[in-house]
Amino acid sequence: MDYAKVENGIVSTVIVADQEFIDSGELGDPSLFYLTDFNTRGNVHYGADGLPDGLPPFRGNYGETGFTWDAVNNVFYAPDPGIGWVLDTNTWLWVDVL
């Protein structure tokens, strides 16, 4: 399973581990690690064929290094690309509005 380590609301690293290893505390406080799903992006879950598979999306997007963790909405999203972009809270992707 993939876990995103979140420090100050930002993903600092992503590791593949099992829950027991995370719970051991070997990499730090276990409460800083959040399960993330490589198959979820744009708030859609994709199958091995790269097509939406109808399964529920998990946490909006895969929690990549540098992504924001939004604990209120239980989602990960990419860093703000700058002026002219708005976060779409349906897809958790940035949309160019200019």
C-alpha positions as CSV (number, residue, x, y, z in Angstrom):
1,M,0.0,0.0,0.0
2,D,1.1,3.6,-0.6
3,Y,1.3,6.1,2.2
4,A,1.8,9.8,2.0
5,K,3.6,11.4,4.9
6,V,2.1,14.8,5.6
7,E,3.9,17.5,7.4
8,N,2.4,20.9,7.9
9,G,-0.4,20.0,5.4
10,I,2.0,19.1,2.6
11,V,3.1,15.6,1.4
12,S,6.8,15.3,2.2
13,T,7.3,11.8,0.9
14,V,5.4,8.7,-0.4
15,I,6.3,5.2,0.5
16,V,5.1,1.7,-0.2
17,A,4.6,-0.2,3.1
18,D,2.2,-2.2,5.1
19,Q,0.1,-0.8,8.0
20,E,2.1,-2.7,10.6
21,F,5.4,-1.0,9.5
22,I,3.7,2.5,9.6
23,D,2.3,1.7,13.0
24,S,5.8,0.7,14.3
25,G,6.8,4.3,14.2
26,E,10.1,3.5,12.6
27,L,9.6,6.4,10.1
28,G,8.1,8.8,12.6
29,D,4.7,9.5,14.1
30,P,2.2,7.1,12.4
31,S,-0.5,9.7,12.5
32,L,1.4,11.7,9.8
33,F,0.9,8.9,7.3
34,Y,-2.2,8.7,5.1
35,L,-3.1,5.9,2.7
36,T,-3.2,7.1,-0.9
37,D,-4.4,5.3,-4.1
38,F,-2.3,5.4,-7.2
39,N,-5.4,4.6,-9.3
40,T,-7.3,7.8,-8.2
41,R,-6.9,11.1,-10.0
42,G,-9.3,13.9,-10.7
43,N,-11.6,12.3,-8.2
44,V,-12.1,9.2,-10.5
45,H,-10.9,5.7,-9.9
46,Y,-9.1,4.0,-12.9
47,G,-8.6,0.4,-13.6
48,A,-5.4,-1.3,-14.9
49,D,-6.5,-0.5,-18.5
50,G,-6.4,3.3,-17.7
51,L,-10.2,3.7,-18.0
52,P,-12.6,4.7,-15.2
53,D,-13.7,1.4,-13.5
54,G,-16.6,2.6,-11.5
55,L,-15.0,2.0,-8.1
56,P,-15.2,4.9,-5.6
57,P,-12.3,7.4,-5.9
58,F,-10.0,7.5,-2.9
59,R,-9.0,10.9,-1.5
60,G,-9.4,12.9,-4.7
61,N,-5.9,12.3,-6.2
62,Y,-2.8,10.2,-5.5
63,G,-0.9,12.0,-2.7
64,E,2.3,12.9,-4.5
65,T,5.2,14.7,-2.9
66,G,4.4,18.4,-2.7
67,F,0.7,17.9,-2.8
68,T,-1.6,19.5,-0.2
69,W,-3.5,17.3,2.3
70,D,-7.0,18.8,2.9
71,A,-8.0,17.1,6.2
72,V,-11.5,18.7,6.1
73,N,-12.3,17.2,2.7
74,N,-10.1,14.1,3.1
75,V,-8.4,14.7,-0.2
76,F,-5.0,15.4,-1.8
77,Y,-4.5,18.0,-4.5
78,A,-1.6,19.4,-6.5
79,P,0.2,22.7,-5.6
80,D,-1.5,25.9,-6.8
81,P,-0.1,26.6,-10.3
82,G,-0.5,30.4,-9.8
83,I,-2.7,33.3,-10.9
84,G,-5.6,32.3,-13.1
85,W,-6.2,28.9,-11.7
86,V,-9.1,27.8,-9.5
87,L,-9.4,24.5,-7.6
88,D,-12.4,22.5,-8.8
89,T,-13.7,20.8,-5.6
90,N,-15.5,18.2,-7.7
91,T,-12.4,16.9,-9.3
92,W,-9.7,18.3,-7.0
93,L,-7.8,19.5,-10.0
94,W,-6.8,23.0,-10.9
95,V,-8.7,24.7,-13.7
96,D,-7.3,27.5,-15.9
97,V,-9.9,30.3,-15.7
98,L,-8.0,32.8,-17.9
